[in-house]
Amino acid sequence: METPSQVVTHLVIPAGKVVPKHHVDYDVIVVPVKGKVIFGDVDNDHQETLVPGDIVKMTPGEWHDLQAVEDTEVMVIKSHLR
């Protein structure tokens, strides 16, 4: 789903796949709905394992990466809040 101020994506990441470091010009909320993924906060050299029920919020320009420990699905909500 996409509007001028928001993009919602259902992202499927197979076990073992890495989403390389990147950033976007949106405020971002990541909500795991299935599986287990390691979320890397590249700017702060921090990693956190996310499972369903967890939520991560990022501000525009934050560098991050993802690595699926299991077959994983996440909802990614990108919004222009400012």
PyMOL commands that set and color helices and strands:
alter all, ss='L'
color gray80, all
select helices_A, chain A and resi 42-44
alter helices_A, ss='H'
color red, helices_A
select strands_A, chain A and resi 2-3+6-13+18-22+27-34+37-41+46-50+56-58+64-68+72-79
alter strands_A, ss='S'
color yellow, strands_A
deselect
rebuild
show_as cartoon
